[in-house]
């Protein structure tokens, strides 16, 4: 690991709330001279620097690293990782945190990931893959109801259907395998055994052989309160997950993360970066639902306020395959991140909406605002994407953090946006205590 006294000049590649949260956290490390985000968003402001080189412009990113004397590039989104951006940056001599294209297949192909799990003896759901609709339809009786169907490739968190209705399952298969709904990503579909239990996620910083676990988190993927509606990229998260204690984290590390890293070495694709483990905590123990090859979104927004220690040095050490004894601490409290999204999200990702009052929240020191799909329009913010912004609070207890974040959101105005009102609730929507609607139109208290 680089000595703390050395100066890190870090480049975060990406534009969402995850990248904003990473940049904020890394900028707090004592050995960091500067954090730059590209292409970033309008919420990126000093002391963070923003550039506008797209993640798809590898040549432009190499030039930016050279011009700004970047010591570590951190790649946020899965798309650039799956296309091999980490390989390209490393080949140009840039220290880069993020897996190779070959290692990123753990997320780029759900079927490839499933094969790694089976090879390594990692507990997961039984699954089969199909490339034709008739064969997939014929196999439905072997799997459900309920059915779990997944587009094999990257689909921005929207390529999964869990349903007890056969007609919905058949329509999804037709949309993927015959109607090109997800393009190349949906030309193979994975059918999985349905797992019952509670969902959790755990992120591991990996250097190919060694790993460090971040606090476990729980994402809320469904669009509406009570875990109703379609899957989304994530409506909010809490950390740490109340359902996973220290012993549970150690078990996941030893039964899942370590065997996965060993399997990737055997395949000739060592995994250097963040291995995201999506879990179902079943009656038979934790089973893997999915692997991702990067920091989770919105889990990162909830986890970063809890991480203590030298995160920048840890990422740099992982990128250099020298994680060794590097360690991170964690705050004893809890954090809750709530996504504010466009009214029609996830079906309609663009919006004709505005947020008012956000500047007041951005000026507070007891919570954080991590931007994603917003553009500044004076003191008003215009929604430009499905997930607009994440409001995050940390407190000594989960209940206190929930109260703080929802009280803050209740002060917002504008139109065309909504949020779930039950992020982190033990059961039920839990909205009444905070005076929130499950769907907000125009903001403010009800």
N, C-alpha and C positions, 0 to 999 in steps of 0.2 A: 504494500500500500504506500502511496505517496505520503511523505511526512506532512503533518497538519500544517506546518509552516509554509510548505510549498503552495503556490497559487494555482488553483484550478480555474480555467476559463472554459465554461461548459456551454455546449450548444444543445438545446432541446429541439427535436424535430417533431412537429405536429401542431395542431391548432385548437385542440379541445380543452375541456375542463381537466382531464388527466394531466395534460402537458402543463397547464397553468399551475396545478397543485404541485407537480414535480419541481417546476421552476421556483415556486415560492419556497418550498422546503429546502432545496439545494442552496438557494441564495442565503440561507441562515447559517450554513456551515462556516466555521471560522477560516478554513483554508480556501474559500472560494472568492476569487477576485471579481468575476463577472458571470452572469447567466444570461444567455441570449436565447430567444425562442423564435423559430421560423417554421411556417409563415405566421404563427401566432394568431391573435385576434385582438379586437379593440380593447379588451380588458387588460391586456399586457401593458403595464406602465412602469416607470422608474420605481425602484432601482433595477427592475428587469429591463433588458433591452429587447427590441423586436426588429426582426428583419422579415422580408417577404419572399424569400426563396422557397418555392413549393417543394414538398417532400419528394415529388416525382422528378425533380431536376437534380440528378446526381452530380453532373458537372458543376452546376451552380453551388451545390452544397460543398463540394470539394474546394472550390474557389473561396467560399465563405470561411471555411475552416482555416485555410491558409491566410487569408487577409486578417482574420481576427485572432490568429494564433491560438486556436481552440485546442485544449488539452484533452477533452473528452466529449464525444458526441453521444447523445442518448436518444434513441429512436423510440417514439411513442406508439404510433398506430401499427396495426398488424399488416396493412396493405404493403407499405414500403419494406417491411421485414420479409414478407412472403415473396416479394419481387427481387430480393437480394441486395437491398441497399447497404446492409451492414458489411457484406462481402466487398462491395465497391468502395466504401469508405476505408475499410481496413487495407485494401490493396493500394490505395493512394497514400498510405502511411498515417492515417488518422486513428487514434485510439477510439474504439467504438463500443458502447454498451448496447447489446442486442444480438440475438442469435443469427447465425448464417441462414441462407435460403433453405439449405437442406434441413437444418434443425427446426426452422419455422414451419416445416410440414406438420409439426404437432398441432398447429392450429389451422393451417391452410387446407388440410384434409382430415376430416373427422375419421375417415376409415383408416388412414395411415396411423393416426393416433391410437385408434382402437387396436390395431395390430401390434403397436409398441406395448400397449398395456397387457395384451394377452401374452406376448413374448416374455415380458418381465414379471408376470404373475401378479400384476396390480389388480386389485378388486375393482370390477366395473360391471356394467350391465351387458348381458348377452346381446349380440347385434349381428346383422347381415347387411350387405350392401347390394344395391340394384341399379341397373342402368336402363331398364325398360319398364314401362308402366304395367303391362300384363303380369310380369313376374312379381313385381312388387305388390300388386293388388292380390294376387294369389297367396302371398305370404302373410297378409294381414291377419288371417285367422290364427296364425302361429304366435302372434305378438300381443293381441289385445282382445277387447278394449280394457283400459284406455290404450291408445297408440301414441308412440313417440316417434316422430319422423323428422329427419334432419337433412337439409341440403348439405352435401359433403364439403363444399368450399366456403369461402368467406362471404357472408351475407349481412354484415353490419348488425349482428345480433337478432336478425329477423327471419333467419332461415330455419326456424324450429317450430314444429306444431305438436302440441300435446292435446289430444282430444279423445272423447269417448264416443264421438259420432263417426260412423264408418263413412258417411257421405263426405264429411269434411276431410277425412284422411285420403279418400280417393281423389277429391278435387286437388288436394295439395300434391299428390303424386303426379297427376296430370299436368298441373301448373309447372312443376319442376322438370319432368321428363319429356313432356310433349309441347308445352307452351313457352318454354325458355324463360320462366319468371325470374330466375336468378342467374341467367346466362350460364357460363361455364361452371359456376359454383354449384348449380343445381342439376347438372347432367348425371350425377350419381347421387342417390338418396340412401341414407342409412336408416334402417328400422331397428329400434332398440327395445329391449325389455323395459317396461315401466317400473321405476323404483319409487318406493314410498318412503317418506321421511322428511327431514328438514334440510334445506339447501344451505351450504356454506361455501366460502372460498378462502384459499390460502395462497399467498404469493411467496415465492422463494427466489432470492437473489443467488444466481448460480455462476460458477466460473468453469463449468465443464465437469468437474468432479466433486467439488465442495459446494455447500449451499448455506444460506442464512435465511431463516423464516421471518417474515413480517407478521404483525398481528393479524389473526384471522378476521374475516369480515363476512357480512351477509348482505348480498345484493337483493333488490326487489325488482324482478324483471317484468312482471305483468303491468299492464298499462293503468289499471284502476285499483281502487281500494279493495281490500279483502282478497288480493291476488286474483283479480278477475281481468278478463280481456286478453288481448294478444300479447305475445312476448315483445319486449322492446330492447333497446341497448342498455337499459337500466334506469329505473325511476328514483333510485336512492340507495344508500347503503349505511350500515352501522358497523362500528369497530370498537373494541373487539367483539366477535360473535359470542353472545352469552352461552351458546351451546358447545363451545370448544374451549376447554381449559388447557393448562400447560402440558398436561400428560397427553391430551388429545392432539395437540400440535406435534409433540414428539412422535406420536404414533404415525401421524400422516407423513411426517418427514421420513421416517424409517421404512414404512410400508409402501409409500407412493413416490416421494421425490427421489430418494436415493436409488431405488431400482430403475426409475425412468432415466436418470442421468447415466447409469451403467448401460442401459439398453441403447441409448443414443451413442455412447462411445463404441459399442460393438457394431453399430451401424456405420461408423465412420463419420458421424455428425455430432460431435460434442456440443452440448447445449450451454452457451454462455449468454446470460441475460436473465429475464424474469420469467420463471415458469409459474404460470397461474394454474392452480388446481381447483376446478369447480367440482364440488362434492355433493353427494346426498348422504346424510347421516341416517342410515337405515337401522333396523332392529338387529342386523347382522354385522354392524360396524360401518365405517365410512367406505363409500364406493365412488369412483371417479365418474362424473357426468361428462366432463370435457377438460382438455388441456388448452390453454392459450399461451402464446409465446411472448407476452408483454405484460406490463402493468395493467390491471383491470380498470375499467371505467364504468361505474363511478366508485369502485372500491378504493382506488388511490386517493380520491378526494377525502374519504373518511379516515384512511390509514395514515396519511402523511402527517396530520397534526399530532399523532401519537408517537411518531418515531423520534428517538433521541440518539445522540452520537453522531459520528462522522459519516453521513450517508454518501456524500460526494466521494470520499476516500474509499468507501466500500464498493461503490459502483466502478470506480477506476481500477480497484484491485481485481474485481471480477472480470472486467474487460481484459486485464493482463494475465488472467489465469493464475492469480496469486492471492486468492481470498484468504487462505491460511487461517490465522486466528482472528481475523477482523470480525468485530462484533458490533451490534447495534443495540441500544436500549429502547425502552418504550415507556410512555407516560402511563400512570396508573388509572387515568380516567377513561372516558368513553367519548366517541365522536359520532355525530349523525350528519349525513349529507343528504339533502333533498334536491332532486332535479326539478327545475321549472321548465316545462316543455310547451311546445305549441299545442293549441287546442286540439288539432286533429292527429297528433302524434300517436302511434308510429305510421299510420297509413299515409298521412300527409306530413312530410317533413318540413316543408316551407310554410311560412306563416305570414299573415298580415296582422301582426300583433305588436304591442309595445309593453315595456315595463317602466313604471315610474316609481321613484323612491329608492332605487337601487344604490344611488350615490351615498345615501345616508348609511346603508348597511356596509358599504365598502369602507366607510370611515371609522367603523367600530373596531375595537381591539379585542372583543370577546367572541367574534365569529369571523368566518372567511367567506369570500365570494369568489368562486372560480368560474371564469367565463368559458363559454363554448360557442353558441350560435347567436351572438348579439352584435349589433353595430351601433356605435354611438350616434345619437342625433340630439346634440345639445345636452340637456340634463335628462333626456328620455333615451331609452335604449330600444332599438327596433329588433324584433326577432328575425333571424335569418336562417334558422335551422330548427330541426326537431327538438333537440335538447339545447335550451338556451343558456342556462346558468345553473350552477350548484351552490346552494347556501349551506354552510357547514358550521356546526357549533361543537365545542368540546366542553365537558363539565366533569365533575367528580363521578356522576352516575349517568347511566343511559337515560333515565327519566328526566333528569335535569337538562341534559343536552337536547332531548326532544323538545322540551318546553321552550328552551331558548331559541331553537331554530324555527319552530312554528310561530312563536310570538313575533319573530323578526319578519317572516314571510307574510304574516297577516297585515303588516304595515304597507305592503307594496300595492301599487295601483297599476293602471294600464288596462289593456284588453287583449283577448286572444291567447291567453295562456292559462295553464292549470298545473296542479301538482297533486301527487298522492298525499293524503293526510294521515297515513298510517305507517310511515316508515319507522321501523324500530318498535312498533307497538307489540305488546305481548300477544294480543288477540283483538280482532275486530278493527274497524277503522280508527277509533280513538280520536275522531276529529272534534267532538263537541268541546273538549277541554280547552281547545285552542281557537274556537270560533271560526273554523275553516270550512269551506266547501270542498268536496272531493274534486269537483271541477270548478275552477275559478274563471269567471268572465268579468273582467274589469277590476279584479283584485280587491284588496281591502277586506275588512271584517264583514261578516254576515250579520 
